[in-house]
Amino acid sequence: MVSYKDMGYKLVFVSLDGSEQQGDVLERAITVAVNNGAKLVVGHVVDTSALEAAGEPHDGFVERRTAAFKESVAPVLEEAHAHGGLEEYEVMVELGRVRETLKDKMLDAVHPDIVVCGARGLSSIKYALLGSISTFLVRESDCDVLVVK
């Protein structure tokens, strides 16, 4: 097992999307943070592009999604903090279009040493139409990027 120990990372940013793979990605990010004595910043974007396109009011949708995301990661983070050696962490939830929000409101704001993200494995058609967040992060980040398969 790779330990990612003492790589010089002081701030680890993990981008989570709420997928089934989210737990594995978060665990890997915690491992990197703990093994480097780094702060962990957990980032999630509530994608509002569909709501914007439809001209729909949010009517509590964003608040419910934000609360659900925080509840989904809290037990893992609290356990890692209490018993797993994770000294410091922060959860950031922003709304907007995923790529722009990740880059402008999160990565450019926290300046991580490494970004950890998942590869959802989109089909060829979806990839052609939507692109890949992990590919975007590899191209646009000013630091190392670890893509968890």
LOFIBA-464486 format. One line per 4 residues: number of its first residue (from 1); their letters; for each residue x, y, z of N, C-alpha, C. Coordinates in pm, 1 decimal, decimal comma, always signed. Atoms other than C-alpha are relative to their C-alpha. Layout:
BEGIN
NUM> A> X Y Z X Y Z X Y Z ~ ...
END
This chain:
BEGIN
1> MVSY> +84,7 -119,0 +0,0 +0,0 +0,0 +0,0 +88,2 +124,0 +0,0 ~ -73,4 -125,6 +7,4 +130,5 +342,3 -91,0 -37,1 +85,5 +120,1 ~ +29,3 -77,0 -120,7 +163,5 +567,0 +212,4 -6,8 +150,7 -24,8 ~ -3,4 -143,9 +28,3 +215,3 +908,0 +49,4 +56,4 +75,2 +119,9
5> KDMG> -54,6 -53,7 -124,2 +429,1 +981,1 +356,9 +108,4 +102,9 -28,5 ~ -102,8 -103,8 +1,9 +634,0 +1296,3 +401,3 +31,8 +50,6 -141,0 ~ -15,5 -51,6 +135,5 +577,6 +1428,1 +50,1 +10,4 +153,4 -0,3 ~ -10,7 -145,0 -9,9 +588,9 +1787,0 +177,3 -132,1 +72,8 -16,2
9> YKLV> +130,8 -63,4 +14,2 +215,7 +1849,1 +142,0 -43,2 +59,0 +134,4 ~ +48,9 -66,4 -120,8 +85,8 +2100,1 +395,8 -150,6 +24,9 -6,4 ~ +143,1 -19,5 +16,1 -263,6 +2148,1 +250,7 -49,0 -92,6 -110,6 ~ +57,4 +96,9 +92,2 -459,4 +1867,8 +85,7 -143,8 +41,6 -27,0
13> FVSL> +137,2 -32,6 +39,8 -775,7 +1953,7 -108,0 -60,2 -123,7 -64,5 ~ +68,7 +112,4 +62,8 -1021,7 +1675,9 -188,6 -131,9 +48,9 -57,5 ~ +122,1 -37,4 +70,4 -1296,3 +1732,1 -443,9 -93,6 -119,8 -0,6 ~ +96,7 +108,8 -8,4 -1602,5 +1519,1 -372,4 -127,1 +36,9 -75,2
17> DGSE> +116,1 -26,2 +84,5 -1904,0 +1481,8 -598,4 -127,6 -69,7 +44,9 ~ +118,5 +67,7 -48,1 -2145,4 +1273,3 -394,3 -22,8 -136,6 -63,1 ~ +15,3 +129,6 +66,0 -2091,3 +960,3 -604,7 +28,3 -113,8 +97,9 ~ -28,3 +117,3 -83,2 -2056,8 +606,1 -469,4 +147,9 -9,4 +34,6
21> QQGD> -144,9 +5,4 -19,0 -1678,6 +644,8 -500,7 +48,3 +101,4 +103,8 ~ -39,1 -109,0 -89,4 -1676,9 +945,5 -266,0 +72,1 -48,2 +125,2 ~ -62,5 +51,2 -122,0 -1587,1 +738,0 +41,5 +144,5 -41,4 -21,8 ~ -136,8 +42,4 +31,6 -1278,9 +586,7 -124,3 +90,3 +120,6 -23,0
25> VLER> -78,0 -121,0 +28,2 -1162,8 +928,6 -244,3 +30,8 +73,2 +130,2 ~ -19,9 -67,5 -128,1 -1210,5 +1082,2 +100,7 +101,8 -75,3 +85,9 ~ -96,4 +79,2 -77,8 -1021,6 +796,8 +269,1 +142,2 +20,0 -52,8 ~ -133,8 -20,6 +57,8 -729,3 +840,0 +28,0 +52,1 +139,0 +35,8
29> AITV> -41,3 -136,4 -34,4 -721,6 +1215,3 +92,1 +38,1 +9,4 +147,7 ~ -33,2 +1,4 -142,9 -726,2 +1156,9 +468,2 +136,3 -64,5 +20,7 ~ -129,7 +67,3 -10,3 -433,7 +914,7 +430,1 +113,4 +93,3 -38,8 ~ -103,8 -94,3 +45,3 -232,9 +1173,1 +236,3 +19,3 +109,5 +104,7
33> AVNN> -9,2 -107,9 -98,8 -314,2 +1445,8 +490,8 +67,0 -47,6 +128,6 ~ -55,9 +52,3 -125,5 -234,8 +1232,0 +796,8 +148,8 -30,0 -16,2 ~ -139,7 +39,0 +20,7 +90,8 +1098,3 +651,1 +92,3 +118,1 -25,5 ~ -81,5 -118,8 +21,6 +208,2 +1451,5 +580,1 -22,4 +106,3 +107,4
37> GAKL> +30,7 -99,3 -102,2 +71,9 +1629,2 +889,5 -65,7 +122,6 -59,9 ~ +58,8 -110,9 +76,4 -134,7 +1841,0 +650,8 -144,3 +27,3 +42,2 ~ +141,3 -35,7 -14,7 -463,8 +2024,4 +680,6 -74,1 -58,2 -119,7 ~ +84,7 +52,7 +106,4 -745,4 +1865,4 +478,3 -116,1 +95,2 -23,3
41> VVGH> +115,5 -80,5 +38,4 -995,0 +2081,9 +292,2 -86,1 -85,4 -91,5 ~ +95,2 +80,1 +76,2 -1299,3 +1893,3 +167,8 -88,2 +96,2 -78,5 ~ +77,7 -89,5 +85,2 -1465,2 +2064,9 -127,4 -110,6 -72,0 -74,8 ~ +114,1 +54,2 +73,7 -1804,7 +2004,3 -284,9 -72,8 +116,1 -65,3
45> VVDT> +75,4 -101,3 +72,0 -1989,4 +2203,3 -548,3 -141,7 -51,1 -22,7 ~ +139,7 +27,5 +31,1 -2367,7 +2200,8 -555,9 -24,0 +61,3 -136,6 ~ +13,6 -44,7 +138,7 -2423,6 +2220,3 -930,8 -136,5 +64,3 -20,8 ~ +124,9 -73,4 +20,3 -2685,3 +2487,5 -996,3 -24,6 +32,1 -147,0
49> SALE> +15,1 -34,4 +141,8 -2643,0 +2499,2 -1375,0 -135,6 -42,1 -55,6 ~ +131,7 +43,1 +48,9 -2962,8 +2298,6 -1438,7 -109,1 +92,5 +51,0 ~ +98,6 -93,2 -55,0 -3158,7 +2528,1 -1207,3 +6,1 +133,6 -72,0 ~ -16,7 -126,4 +71,5 -3014,2 +2833,6 -1380,7 -60,2 -8,5 -139,4
53> AAGE> +50,4 +16,6 +136,8 -3099,7 +2697,5 -1725,2 -151,8 -3,8 -3,5 ~ +145,0 +11,1 -5,3 -3456,0 +2622,8 -1621,2 -65,3 +125,6 +57,9 ~ +53,8 -120,5 -61,6 -3493,2 +2957,0 -1446,4 -78,3 -29,2 +126,3 ~ +71,7 +42,5 -119,9 -3610,8 +2774,3 -1137,0 +58,5 +65,6 +124,8
57> PHDG> -52,3 -46,0 -129,5 -3585,5 +2923,8 -789,0 +53,5 -119,5 +77,9 ~ -64,4 +108,3 -74,2 -3375,5 +2720,9 -549,0 -90,7 -60,0 +106,2 ~ +98,0 +46,7 -98,5 -3651,7 +2693,8 -284,7 +53,5 -103,1 +98,8 ~ -54,9 +88,3 -101,2 -3430,6 +2529,5 -25,1 +80,2 -116,8 -54,2
61> FVER> -73,2 +110,6 +60,4 -3274,5 +2283,4 -271,6 +147,3 +4,5 +37,8 ~ -142,5 -14,6 -28,0 -2924,8 +2418,7 -218,8 +28,5 -26,8 +146,6 ~ -20,1 +20,1 -142,5 -2959,1 +2423,6 +158,0 -10,3 -147,8 +36,7 ~ +15,8 +143,3 -27,6 -3082,6 +2062,9 +163,8 +119,3 -79,3 -51,7
65> RTAA> -115,2 +70,4 +57,3 -2801,6 +1946,4 -65,3 +126,5 +26,5 +81,3 ~ -116,3 -35,5 -80,6 -2540,7 +2132,2 +142,5 -1,3 -77,7 +131,6 ~ +12,0 +71,5 -127,7 -2667,3 +1982,8 +468,4 +21,4 -149,6 -19,5 ~ -15,4 +143,8 +25,8 -2686,2 +1632,5 +318,2 +145,8 -35,1 -26,7
69> FKES> -140,8 +27,4 +26,7 -2329,5 +1655,3 +190,3 +81,1 +3,6 +129,0 ~ -75,1 -11,7 -125,1 -2191,7 +1775,6 +523,7 -27,7 -117,8 +92,9 ~ +35,1 +116,1 -82,7 -2379,6 +1497,4 +704,8 +66,3 -126,9 -52,1 ~ -57,2 +122,0 +58,1 -2238,6 +1238,2 +464,2 +149,1 -14,1 +29,2
73> VAPV> -144,7 +7,5 -24,6 -1873,6 +1326,3 +533,5 +37,1 +17,7 +146,9 ~ -31,2 -30,3 -139,8 -1895,6 +1427,8 +900,8 +48,8 -120,3 +79,9 ~ -47,6 +112,3 -82,8 -1865,1 +1079,3 +1058,0 +142,9 -43,8 -33,6 ~ -135,0 +41,6 +41,6 -1554,2 +990,5 +855,8 +103,3 +101,8 +46,5
77> LEEA> -93,4 -104,6 -41,6 -1386,8 +1325,5 +926,3 +16,6 +3,1 +151,7 ~ -7,6 -2,7 -145,1 -1472,6 +1319,4 +1295,4 +78,5 -119,4 +54,2 ~ -74,8 +119,5 -41,2 -1339,6 +963,9 +1332,2 +148,7 +16,8 -29,2 ~ -141,0 -20,8 +36,3 -1017,7 +1052,3 +1148,1 +64,0 +104,7 +90,7
81> HAHG> -51,8 -104,1 -89,6 -978,4 +1359,7 +1368,9 +19,5 -55,4 +141,6 ~ -6,2 +50,7 -137,0 -1049,2 +1177,1 +1693,8 +100,1 -113,9 +16,5 ~ -79,4 +121,5 -18,8 -860,3 +853,2 +1630,8 +97,6 -30,8 -112,3 ~ -81,2 +35,9 +115,8 -687,0 +860,4 +1294,9 +115,9 +91,5 -30,5
85> GLEE> -115,1 -86,5 +19,6 -434,4 +1139,1 +1326,7 -22,8 +121,5 -87,8 ~ +29,8 -119,6 +79,1 -610,7 +1402,0 +1113,9 -11,9 +117,6 +95,1 ~ -4,5 -109,0 -96,5 -521,5 +1719,9 +1298,0 -96,4 +113,3 -31,5 ~ +81,0 -116,7 +35,5 -711,1 +1984,7 +1103,7 -71,9 -25,6 -130,8
89> YEVM> +76,1 +12,8 +123,9 -987,4 +1984,7 +844,6 -105,6 +109,4 -8,1 ~ +102,7 -100,3 +28,2 -1241,9 +2215,9 +686,6 -86,1 -54,0 -113,4 ~ +90,3 +39,5 +106,7 -1547,9 +2150,9 +470,8 -49,9 +126,3 -69,2 ~ +45,6 -113,3 +81,5 -1624,3 +2395,3 +188,0 -108,5 -48,8 -94,9
93> VELG> +104,4 +29,7 +96,5 -1951,8 +2383,7 -3,6 -33,8 +130,6 -70,6 ~ +31,6 -116,8 +81,3 -2009,5 +2628,9 -286,9 -105,3 -39,0 -102,6 ~ +94,1 +27,2 +105,8 -2279,7 +2659,8 -549,5 +41,8 +67,1 -127,9 ~ -32,0 -53,8 +131,0 -2240,6 +2717,0 -918,8 +29,1 -111,7 -98,3
97> RVRE> -42,7 +98,0 +99,3 -2106,0 +2545,4 -1225,2 +127,1 -65,7 +52,8 ~ -102,3 +76,1 -71,1 -1868,8 +2272,8 -1112,8 +141,4 +45,7 -34,9 ~ -138,0 -32,1 +37,2 -1552,7 +2353,8 -1311,8 +41,1 +139,7 +47,5 ~ -35,0 -137,6 -34,8 -1555,6 +2729,0 -1264,6 +3,7 +20,1 +150,6
101> TLKD> +7,0 -16,7 -144,5 -1654,4 +2705,9 -899,9 +117,2 -68,3 +69,1 ~ -116,5 +68,7 -57,4 -1387,4 +2447,6 -818,3 +126,2 +83,9 -15,1 ~ -123,5 -74,9 +27,7 -1116,3 +2657,5 -980,7 -0,7 +136,6 +69,3 ~ +0,1 -139,5 -44,7 -1221,2 +3011,7 -891,9 -28,5 +18,4 +148,9
105> KMLD> +41,8 -21,9 -138,5 -1387,6 +2979,0 -551,3 +69,1 -92,1 +100,1 ~ -60,1 +95,0 -93,5 -1199,5 +2684,0 -408,1 +151,4 -8,3 -17,2 ~ -144,7 +19,2 +17,1 -857,3 +2602,7 -553,8 +77,1 +131,0 +4,3 ~ -69,2 -128,5 -0,2 -760,9 +2964,5 -618,1 -5,7 +67,1 +137,1
109> AVHP> +13,8 -59,2 -133,2 -877,1 +3051,7 -265,7 +88,4 -68,4 +103,5 ~ -74,0 +71,7 -105,3 -699,5 +2778,5 -66,0 +143,4 -34,9 -38,4 ~ -135,8 +29,7 +48,8 -386,4 +2713,6 -280,8 +55,5 -130,9 +58,2 ~ -46,5 +127,8 -55,7 -347,4 +2342,0 -203,1 +133,4 -44,1 -58,7
113> DIVV> -123,0 +61,9 +49,3 -26,4 +2143,0 -241,3 -31,3 -122,5 -84,6 ~ +45,7 +114,7 +77,6 -220,3 +1846,3 -380,3 -152,4 -0,7 -0,9 ~ +144,2 +17,8 +14,6 -573,1 +1786,5 -509,5 -25,1 -149,3 -16,4 ~ +40,4 +139,3 +12,7 -733,7 +1446,1 -464,0 -143,1 -0,5 -53,5
117> CGAR> +133,8 +7,8 +58,7 -1035,0 +1358,8 -679,6 -24,1 -141,2 -50,4 ~ +34,8 +130,3 +53,7 -1216,6 +1059,4 -821,1 -17,8 +6,8 -150,2 ~ +28,6 +14,0 +142,5 -1258,8 +935,2 -1175,0 -129,5 -78,7 -9,7 ~ +130,7 +66,3 +3,2 -1625,9 +856,1 -1226,0 -12,0 -102,2 -111,4
121> GLSS> +9,9 +95,3 +109,3 -1567,1 +669,2 -1549,2 -120,6 +24,3 -87,8 ~ +111,3 -32,0 +89,1 -1812,8 +847,1 -1776,2 +8,5 -81,9 -128,1 ~ +0,2 +67,0 +129,6 -1918,9 +671,2 -2091,9 +61,9 +92,8 -104,1 ~ -64,0 -79,6 +106,1 -1757,2 +789,5 -2416,1 -86,5 +117,5 -42,4
125> IKYA> +90,8 -106,8 +43,6 -2064,1 +991,9 -2511,9 -8,0 +108,7 +106,3 ~ +6,3 -99,2 -107,8 -2098,2 +1160,2 -2172,1 +131,6 +76,1 +11,5 ~ -130,6 -65,5 -7,1 -1724,3 +1230,6 -2167,7 +14,0 +103,8 -110,0 ~ -9,1 -92,8 +112,9 -1743,2 +1392,5 -2512,5 -86,5 +123,5 +22,2
129> LLGS> +92,0 -112,0 -21,5 -2038,2 +1608,3 -2409,3 +34,6 +81,2 +124,0 ~ -18,6 -66,9 -128,0 -1952,5 +1689,1 -2048,8 +145,5 +23,3 +37,5 ~ -138,3 -7,3 -43,2 -1579,9 +1637,0 -2020,8 +15,4 -65,2 +135,7 ~ -30,0 +66,0 -126,4 -1416,5 +1510,8 -1706,1 +51,3 +102,3 +99,4
133> ISTF> -47,2 -90,7 -105,0 -1372,4 +1700,0 -1382,3 +144,0 -33,5 +36,3 ~ -137,2 +36,7 -35,3 -1058,5 +1499,1 -1302,7 +99,1 +48,4 -106,3 ~ -86,9 -51,4 +107,3 -907,7 +1587,7 -1643,1 +14,3 +151,3 +11,6 ~ -3,3 -144,7 -19,6 -1000,4 +1951,1 -1583,8 +94,1 +37,1 +114,4
137> LVRE> -85,6 -30,1 -114,9 -830,1 +1944,4 -1243,2 +146,9 -23,9 -31,5 ~ -139,0 +26,7 +38,6 -514,1 +1787,7 -1386,3 +53,0 +114,6 -85,3 ~ -44,2 -107,9 +91,1 -497,1 +2057,9 -1654,8 +9,5 +135,7 +68,2 ~ +12,0 -135,6 -53,4 -594,6 +2359,0 -1445,8 +64,7 +23,5 +135,3
141> SDCD> -57,0 -15,5 -133,0 -438,5 +2292,7 -1105,3 +147,5 +37,2 -9,1 ~ -140,7 -41,4 -8,1 -107,6 +2451,3 -1010,6 +80,0 -90,4 +94,3 ~ -64,6 +90,0 -95,5 -17,7 +2153,1 -791,1 -19,7 -144,1 -46,3 ~ +20,1 +141,5 +29,7 -7,2 +1774,3 -787,4 -147,8 -33,2 +6,1
145> VLVV> +138,0 +48,9 -1,6 -333,5 +1593,0 -860,5 +5,1 -152,4 +7,4 ~ +11,3 +144,7 -14,6 -411,0 +1241,0 -741,3 -142,4 -38,4 -37,7 ~ +130,6 +45,7 +46,2 -697,1 +1076,5 -931,8 -18,9 -143,2 +48,7 ~ +29,4 +131,2 -56,1 -847,3 +781,6 -746,0 -92,0 -72,7 -95,2
149> K> +79,4 +78,5 +95,2 -975,5 +514,5 -984,6 -91,2 -93,7 +74,0
END
